[in-house]
Amino acid sequence: MVTCCPKYSARQLRNRIKIQSKTQVADGMGGWTESWSAGDTVSALWTPRTGSEAVEAQGLAPTVSVTAIIRFRGNAEGAPYYSAEDRVAYRGRMYNIKAIMDVDGMHQFLEMRLVEGEPS
């Protein structure tokens, strides 16, 4: 399918983010531990949304909400390749993926809702 005017241009996708997946690694004693993969490095449109603070354990815990737009990557069935079980690394900070949506349902771009400071 060819479209004349994509919603986002390559110029807008100027930030490099790393999308990491949980993997299971053998611990050498018959069990396994969870770790994060090296991840895929992709270009993204990075847009901070909100920030807040909450008091936890007699200290402040910041929460940052971000939206990242990346080019669509899907599996054989057309579903997004990434899921809410993955996380995003950007400039030394880790963000949990809360939701992933196909922008306009056209399989061109994915919108990722990310949160730093909250468990996924």
Secondary structure by P-SEA (a helix, b strand, c coil): ccccccccccccccbbbbbbbbbbbbccccbbbbbbccbbbbbbbcccccccccccccbbbbbbbbbbbbcccccccccccccccbbbbcccbbbbbcccccccccccbbbbbbbccccc
